[in-house]
Amino acid sequence: MDDAAPGMVVRELDVDAEAADGHRYKLLARVPSVPRASLLWLPAMGIGAKHYLPFADALARRGVAVFLHEWRGAGSSELRAGRDSDWGYRELLTLDIPASEALVARHAPDVPRILGGHSLGGQLACCRLALSPERAQRLWLVGSGAPYWRAFPARTAWWLPFVYRFLAWLADFHGVLPGRRIGFGGHEARSVVNDWSRTGLSGRYAAAGVDVDLEAAMAALTLDVHAVVLAQDWLGPESSLRFLLSKLRRAEARIDVLDAAALGTRADHYAWMKQPQAVVRALLD
């Protein structure tokens, strides 16, 4: 699994994408000449798709066609969140991800499909499959887990409810979360922050404006799940991942925990993105 497939040629694509409401962005892709699977990858909150290119390159050299979704308001997206420009999970789940899924089907047809994500991206991958379970046969999660405060170790759990309430208030007050100023989450739409903070406080997934019971739909999913935990990742500890996986009651799940020695870098929430080889090996094992 360490070496690229012999004779593999990888195409680098920047695909124009457009959601049903007119939102436009670029879907970054790495497509091998003979793909054996496709992966649509959903970034963490506030992280542009381009930061996952080392991950995409490493997987593509091993035969997986990787498509890096761009969140509304980040990177190549034509929108930016503001008081007069807002969206929540509903737009991300029902408009943007389906647009990327259609492009994956066009550029990598007739191969098994994987949906995956980092942090919030992993959570929304679960929610997306709850809405459309036929979209993928496998789910990959890295550094992901439910933000529910009770699912975190005690040293973290006690102050998380205050954080969720404060960030939701801050986003409403400013009309947008000023994540770059506070060092968390990027310049994020207030309704995304509100949807996320509600899950953090209640432990339940719901999207304002989406009538589907996401909890019940997640419980009905039957698919293989492979998750990677970074050993020193306080933002995505194994306990929060296990709480998220407990919602996928019928899924077959495997968890790999990677420490700094295995990764060759810090085992925190973000360092693996620049040095993804160990994560790739784990997911392909």
C-alpha positions in Angstrom: 0.0 0.0 0.0 3.0 2.4 0.3 3.8 2.4 -3.4 1.9 3.9 -6.3 0.3 1.4 -8.6 2.7 0.5 -11.5 2.0 2.6 -14.6 -0.6 4.7 -12.8 -1.3 8.1 -14.5 -3.2 10.7 -12.4 -5.2 13.5 -14.0 -5.4 16.8 -12.1 -8.9 18.3 -12.6 -10.5 21.6 -11.5 -14.1 21.0 -12.3 -16.7 23.8 -12.4 -19.5 23.0 -10.1 -22.9 24.7 -9.6 -25.6 23.9 -7.0 -29.3 24.0 -7.8 -29.6 27.6 -6.4 -26.8 28.9 -8.6 -23.9 28.7 -6.1 -20.7 28.1 -8.0 -17.4 26.6 -6.9 -14.5 24.4 -8.1 -14.4 20.7 -7.4 -10.7 19.7 -7.1 -10.0 16.2 -8.3 -7.2 13.7 -8.7 -8.4 10.9 -11.0 -6.1 7.9 -11.8 -6.1 6.3 -15.2 -7.8 3.1 -13.9 -9.7 4.0 -10.7 -10.8 1.2 -8.4 -13.1 3.5 -6.3 -14.1 7.1 -6.0 -14.0 9.2 -2.9 -15.9 12.5 -2.3 -14.2 14.2 0.6 -15.9 16.8 2.8 -13.5 19.2 4.6 -13.5 20.4 8.2 -15.3 23.6 9.1 -13.5 26.6 7.8 -10.9 24.6 5.8 -10.6 25.1 2.0 -10.5 22.1 -0.3 -7.0 22.8 -1.5 -5.5 21.9 1.9 -6.4 18.2 1.3 -4.5 18.0 -2.0 -1.6 16.0 -0.5 -4.3 13.5 0.8 -5.9 13.3 -2.6 -2.6 12.9 -4.4 -1.6 10.0 -2.1 -4.9 8.2 -2.6 -5.0 8.7 -6.3 -1.5 7.2 -6.7 -3.0 4.1 -5.2 -6.0 4.0 -7.5 -8.7 6.0 -5.7 -10.2 8.9 -7.6 -10.5 11.7 -5.1 -12.9 14.7 -5.4 -12.4 17.5 -2.8 -15.7 19.2 -2.1 -15.6 23.0 -1.4 -17.9 24.3 1.4 -20.1 27.2 0.6 -18.3 30.3 1.6 -14.8 28.8 1.6 -11.9 28.6 -0.9 -13.2 28.7 -4.5 -16.8 29.3 -3.5 -18.2 32.5 -5.1 -20.2 33.2 -1.8 -18.9 34.6 1.4 -20.9 34.5 4.6 -22.3 37.8 6.0 -25.3 39.4 7.6 -27.0 39.4 4.2 -25.6 36.0 3.0 -26.4 33.1 5.3 -27.0 29.3 5.0 -27.1 26.3 7.2 -26.8 22.5 7.0 -29.9 22.4 4.7 -28.0 24.1 1.8 -24.9 22.1 2.4 -26.7 18.8 2.5 -29.4 19.3 -0.1 -27.8 21.7 -2.7 -24.0 21.6 -2.6 -23.1 18.0 -1.9 -25.5 16.7 -4.5 -23.9 18.9 -7.1 -20.5 17.4 -6.3 -21.9 13.9 -6.3 -23.2 14.4 -9.8 -19.7 15.4 -11.0 -18.1 12.4 -9.3 -20.5 10.1 -11.1 -19.6 11.8 -14.4 -15.8 11.7 -14.0 -15.5 8.4 -12.2 -18.4 6.2 -13.3 -18.9 2.5 -12.6 -16.7 2.2 -9.6 -17.5 1.7 -5.9 -18.3 5.0 -4.2 -16.9 6.3 -0.9 -18.1 9.4 1.0 -15.9 10.7 3.7 -14.9 13.7 5.7 -12.7 15.4 8.2 -14.2 16.7 11.5 -17.5 18.5 10.6 -17.1 17.0 7.1 -17.4 13.5 8.5 -20.5 14.4 10.5 -22.2 15.9 7.4 -21.1 12.8 5.4 -23.2 10.8 7.9 -26.1 13.2 7.5 -25.9 13.2 3.7 -26.0 9.4 3.6 -29.0 9.5 6.0 -30.8 11.6 3.3 -29.5 9.5 0.3 -28.1 6.2 1.4 -27.6 5.1 -2.2 -24.9 7.7 -2.8 -22.0 5.6 -1.3 -21.2 2.0 -0.3 -18.6 3.0 2.2 -17.9 5.9 4.7 -14.5 7.2 5.7 -13.9 9.4 8.7 -10.7 11.1 9.9 -10.5 13.2 13.0 -14.3 13.2 13.2 -16.9 12.7 15.9 -20.1 14.2 17.2 -19.6 17.6 19.1 -22.0 16.5 21.9 -20.4 17.8 25.1 -21.2 14.7 27.1 -19.2 12.6 24.6 -15.9 14.3 25.5 -13.5 13.5 28.3 -14.4 15.3 31.6 -11.5 17.7 31.4 -13.1 19.1 28.2 -16.8 18.4 28.6 -17.5 20.8 31.4 -16.8 23.9 29.5 -18.0 22.9 26.0 -21.7 24.0 26.6 -20.5 27.5 27.3 -18.4 27.5 24.1 -21.4 26.3 21.9 -23.7 29.0 23.4 -21.1 31.7 23.0 -20.2 30.9 19.4 -23.8 30.8 18.4 -24.4 34.1 20.1 -21.2 35.6 18.5 -22.3 34.4 15.0 -25.8 35.9 15.5 -24.4 39.2 16.9 -21.9 39.7 14.0 -24.1 38.1 11.3 -21.2 35.6 10.7 -18.8 33.7 12.9 -15.5 35.7 12.9 -13.5 32.5 13.1 -10.2 33.9 11.8 -10.2 36.5 14.6 -11.0 34.0 17.4 -8.8 31.2 15.9 -11.6 28.7 15.2 -13.9 27.7 12.4 -13.1 30.3 9.7 -15.5 32.9 8.4 -18.6 30.7 8.9 -22.3 31.3 8.2 -24.3 31.9 11.4 -26.9 29.2 10.5 -24.1 26.6 10.1 -22.8 27.6 13.5 -26.3 27.4 15.0 -27.0 23.9 13.5 -23.6 22.7 14.8 -24.0 24.2 18.3 -27.5 22.6 18.7 -25.9 19.2 18.1 -23.1 20.0 20.5 -25.7 20.8 23.2 -28.3 18.1 22.5 -26.4 15.3 20.9 -28.9 15.1 18.1 -28.5 15.9 14.4 -31.1 18.1 12.7 -31.0 20.6 10.0 -33.3 23.7 10.0 -35.6 23.4 7.0 -35.0 19.7 6.5 -38.0 17.6 7.5 -36.3 14.2 7.5 -35.5 12.7 10.9 -31.8 12.5 10.5 -31.3 10.4 13.7 -33.8 7.7 12.5 -32.3 7.7 9.0 -28.8 7.4 10.3 -29.9 4.4 12.4 -31.2 2.7 9.3 -27.9 2.9 7.3 -26.2 -0.3 6.4 -22.7 0.2 5.1 -19.0 -0.2 6.0 -17.4 2.5 8.0 -13.6 3.0 8.5 -12.6 5.7 10.9 -9.2 7.1 11.9 -8.6 8.8 15.2 -5.5 11.0 15.8 -4.2 10.0 19.3 -3.7 13.6 20.6 -6.7 15.2 18.9 -8.8 16.9 21.6 -11.2 18.2 19.0 -12.0 14.7 17.7 -11.3 12.2 20.5 -12.2 8.6 20.2 -15.1 9.0 22.6 -16.8 11.6 20.4 -16.3 9.3 17.3 -17.8 6.4 19.1 -20.8 8.5 20.0 -21.2 9.4 16.4 -20.8 5.8 15.3 -23.5 4.7 17.9 -26.0 6.5 15.7 -25.1 4.2 12.8 -26.5 1.2 14.5 -26.6 -1.2 11.5 -23.2 -0.2 10.1 -20.0 -2.3 10.3 -17.4 0.0 11.7 -13.6 -0.2 12.1 -11.5 2.3 14.1 -7.7 2.9 13.8 -5.9 5.1 16.3 -2.7 6.6 14.9 -0.1 8.2 17.2 2.7 10.6 16.3 5.1 7.7 15.7 2.8 6.1 13.1 2.0 9.5 11.5 5.5 10.9 11.4 4.1 14.2 12.6 1.9 15.5 15.5 -1.2 13.4 16.1 -3.5 16.4 16.4 -6.5 17.5 14.4 -4.7 19.1 11.4 -1.0 18.0 11.0 -1.9 14.8 9.1 -3.2 16.9 6.2 0.4 17.8 5.2 1.7 14.4 5.9 -1.2 12.0 5.1 0.6 8.8 4.1 -0.1 6.9 7.4 -3.8 7.9 7.2 -4.0 6.7 3.6 -2.4 3.4 4.5 -4.8 2.9 7.3 -7.9 3.7 5.2 -6.7 1.4 2.3 -5.8 -1.5 4.6 
